[in-house]
Amino acid sequence: MHRDYSPKGVKVFFIYKSLAHPELVGDYVQPFTLDERLEHARQAEKQLGATVPWLVDAMDNRLKHALGDRPNSEFVIDPDGIIVRKRAWSHPAELRKDLVELVGPVEHETREADIQLKLQLPLKPAAAKGVASRIDRSKMQAIVIEPRIDPKGQPFFAKLRAEADRGLLTNGKGRLYLGFHLDPFHDAHWNNLTTPLSIKLTPAAGLKIDRLTAEAAKVEAASDADPREFLLNVEAWPKGEPLRLTVTYFACVGEESCHAVRQEYEVHLRNDRDGGGARGEGAGYWDGKEFARRMLASDKDGDRLLNKEEVTGLVQPHFAHFDVNQDGQLSPKELMAVADWLNRHHQPGVPAGKDSIK
């Protein structure tokens, strides 16, 4: 589309927003600063081989919110700034139809095979992964964190992700996940020959939690790049009261440069609509049964089958691909296969687009 319609005056942009699925490919984590977000966009440009220019949302995510908080939405805006087409999920074939209608056809339509993208692999972790034990947090949701950023201080080699289960979010009693994930852009690893990462919590009045201090478990390997994770039990968390957290750790870049780091956060018990849904080991890839159950919430006639009008999100533009028996409906078994496809499709090293559902 960019190649075909740029000569006709159509400007095409990708918009970089907060990550919809942090930790998925390349273990990228949510940036804390605009400079980090810009670096993410530059890496995405290299990794995807994209020639389409990128726009980067502000750190308060004002554009994401204004456009409806969708992870892969699509908009066509006319020269007067009026939105003339919009989709909750991008659909390239329908977009081309829109442009033919709004701008006119092109003489020679660019095909997928005509585009030779120079792809790059995601950033590699600075040390081995799969060394430390992981916490299952598949049914937890991101909650708001506020890092205390010192512009002249050390970078956040490891970034906090906080999540809560339904009970904690609903009534202030439940499980709290605190995970410190190395940011691959800083190329750092843990030094396991020294003191492990530790946290100290300072709860506000009325907040009752099972531990106020904790230290990450010892790891046998001399170094690794796995997250350092904690699962805490909260007995009471009054609404509006923050949890203050201090983390101390050693981060090493290369063989000789190690940094003693002390950083602070505030954690708030409210859903982070910009936090995204973490995917990957420990965070739980798409569980087939759970994915099918959620999709079937759109089953209007109660027959436990979804037609194209009933499905939402990324399934709709690829409905025919997922409808294996071509009966015009997606069964629970086919929906579970969609989850399997998503897991394979989004793992590092698996090329996009050509694999089939079986």
N, C-alpha and C positions, 0 to 999 in steps of 0.2 A: 504494500500500500504506500509506504513512504517513497519507494522508488518510482511508482507509477504516478502518484498524485502531487509530489513536490513540484514538478514542472508546471502544474496547473494552479500553483499558489496555495496548496493545502500544506499547512505546517503540522507535523506529527511530533508528539513528545511522549516519552515515558515519564511517569511521575514516581519518584522514590519517596515512599512513606515509611512509617514504622514497619518493622518486619512482621509479616503475618504469621510466619512459622520460624521463630528463632531456633537455633541449634540444629537445623535440618541438614542443609548441604554446606559443608565447609565450617560447620560449628559457629556460624556468625551469630553474635549476640546483639541485643538492642544497643545502639550507640547512646552515649550520654551527652555528647556535644554536637554542635552543627559541623565542626571540622571532621569529626568521626563519621557523621552521616554522609558528608561529601566524599569522604574516602570510600565508603561503602558503594556509593554511586559510581565512582571511578572504577572500582573493582568489578561491579556488575557489568559495566560497559566492556571491560576486557574479557570477563568470563563468558559473556553472551556473544561477543563479537559484534556488538550492536553499532550501527551507524546512525540510529535515531538519537537525537539529543535528549538529555535528561533534565528534568526539573526536580529540585529537591525541596521537600516540604520543610517548613520551620519546625523547631523542636517542640512547639506547643501543638503541632499536628493540625493547624487550622485548616489547611486545604483538605486533608483527609476527612475531617469532621464536616466541612462544607459540602463535600461530595458524597456524603452518606456512609462513611466508615466501611466501605466495601473493600475487600483485599485485591480485587482484580476487575474493577469497574471500567467502563468505557464511555467516553463522551465525545460528541461531535458538536462543536461550537461555531456559530456563524460569525461573519466579520463584525456584526454588531454586538457580539458577546452573548448572544442568546443560545441556550442549549437546545439543539434541534433533534438530537438523538441521544439516548442514554441507555445503558445496560448495567445491571448489577454484576454481570460476569461477561468479560470480553468474548466476542464471537466474531472472529475474523471474516468468515464468509458473509455474515449479515452486515458487517461494516462495509465490505466491498459493495454490496447491494446499495447501501446508503449513499456511498460516494458516487456510484453510477447515477443514482437518482438526483442527488444534490449538485454534483459537479459535471457529470457526464462520463461516458465510457472512455477507456484508453485504447489506443490502436493495438498495442502489444502488451497483454497482461502478463506481469511477472509471475512465474511459477516458483514453487518451493525449490525445485531442482536448479533454478537459475541463480539462486543466492548461495554464494560460497562464504560462509561466515568463518572467521578466524577465531575459533573458540579457545579459551584457556581453562585449565582445571582450577577448582577452588583452591584457596590458600591451604597449605598443608599445616597440620599441627606441629609445634616445635619439638614434641617428644611423643613417645608411644602413648596410645590410648587403649582402653579396655583393660587397664591395670587395676584401677580402684573399683570397689563395689559401688553400685548405683542404687538410687532410691526410685521406686515405682511411684510416679505422681500423675498417672494417666487421667485421674478424675479430679484434678485440682485446677484452679484458675489463677491467672496472674493478678496480683494486687499491686497497688501503687507504692513505688519506692521513690525517695528523693535523695540522691547522693549529694554529699557536701563536696562541691567541686571547688578546688583551689586552682585558679588559672596558672599559678606559678609552682604548683605542687607536682607530685608524681602522677603519671597517668594511671588510670584504673586498669592495671594489667589483667585483673580478674574483676568481673562485674557481677553484682548481686542480681539474682532473680528470686523474687518472693512469690509464693503461691499459697492459696488457702483451699481447704475442701469446702463442700457445700454447707456443712454444719457451722464452720467458723464464720463464713460469710453471712449466714442467715441469722444465727443467734449468738455469735461470739464465743462458741465453744466447739473446738475441733482441732484439726491438725494444721500446722504451719510448716511449709517447706522453705528453707533458705539454701540456695545453691550459689556457689561462686564459680563462675565459668570463665576460663581464660579467653581473652579477646584475641583471636588469631592475628589481628592487625598489629599487635604488639610483639608477636613472635616469641612469647615467653613460655616457660615451663616451670613446674614446681621442682624445688630442690628438696628431695625427701631425706637428705642426710642431715638436715637441720630441724629446727622446731616446726611442727606442722601448723597449718593455718588454724587460727583460733578466733572465736567471737565472744563478745561481751554485750549483753543486752541490758538496757535501762528502761524498764517498763514505766508507763505513766500510772497514776493512781488508779487502783481498781483492776489493773491488768494482771492476771494470774497465769503463770506459765511454768512448766515443769523444770526448766533449766534457765539460768541466767548467764552461764558460761558454758562453752563447749569447745572441744578441740577435735579436729579432723582425725580420723583413724590413720594409723601408721600404714605406709605403703612400702612393700618390700623393694620395689625397683628404686634405683637411685634418683630417677626423674620420670615424670609423666605429664600428660596434659589433660587428664580427666577432671571433671568438676569436683569440688569439695562441697559435700551436701550434708544437710542436717534436717531431721524431721522432728519437730517439737509438738508437744501436746499443750494446748491452751485451754485452761479451765474457764476463764472469763476475760473478755476483751471489750470494754465499754466503747460504745460508738463515739467516734470523733477523737479518740485518744491515740496518739502515735506510740510506736515502739522504736526506741533509739538503739542503734546497733553500731558497734565498733568492731572492725575486723583487722587482724594483724597477720601478715604472711610474708614469705620470701618468694620473690619472682626472679627468675634467671633468664637472661637473654644471651644465647651463646654459651660458651663453656666457662667464661671468666667473669661476666658481668652479672652480679646478683644484687637485688634491691630489697632492703627491709622496708615493708610498706605498712602504714597504718591509715585506715580510711573509715569514714563515718557515713551513716545513712539514717534516714527516718523511714519507717515502714508504716503504711496506713491501711487499715482494714476496710478497703473498698475496691471493687473490681476495677482493674486497669483496662479500659476499653482500647488502649493503644498497645497493650502488652503482647498481643498475639497469642496463639496457641502453640506452645513448645512441642516440637516433634523430634523423634529420634530415640535412641536408647535411653531408658530411664524415664523419658517423658511419655513414652507410649506412642508408637506409630498408630495409624488409624486401625482400631480394633474392628474386625469385620462385623460382628454381631451388634456392637454399639453403633457403628456407622449406619447399618441397615435400620436399626431401631429409630435413630434420629431422622433419617430420610423418610421413613414411613409415617412420621408425624404429619407429612403433607398429603397423606392418602385421604382424599376427600370422600370417596364412596365406601371406604372401609373394606375393600376386597384384598388388601395387603399386596396390591400391585400398583405401580406408579406408571402413569402414562406421561408423555412428554410435557404436558401442561402442568403436571403435579410436581415434577422434579425442580430443584433449584440449584443455584451455584454452578460449579464446574461440570456437573453431570449433564446439564441441559444441552450445551453446545456439542457435546460428544455422545449424545443419547444413542445414536445408531451404533456407535462403536461398542457401547456397553450392553446393548440389547442383543445378546449373543444368538438367541433363537429367532430374532427378527419378528416377534409377535406384537411389537408396538408397546410393550410393557416391560417394566423391570421388576423381577421377582426378588424376594429376600436373598435368594442364592446369588442372583446377578449383582445385587447391591453389595453383598459381601465380597464378590470378586472385584468390584470397583475399589474397595478398600485395599485389597491385595495389590491391585494395579498401582494405586497411589503410593503404597509403600515401596514397591520396586521402582516406580517411576521417579521417586524423589530421593533415592539413595545415591550417595556419591558413586560415580563410575558407571551408572546405568544411563545409557543414552535416552533422550526423550523421544517419544512420539511413535516409534515404529513397533513396539512390542504389543502383543495381542492379549486379550483376556481369555483364559481357558478355565 
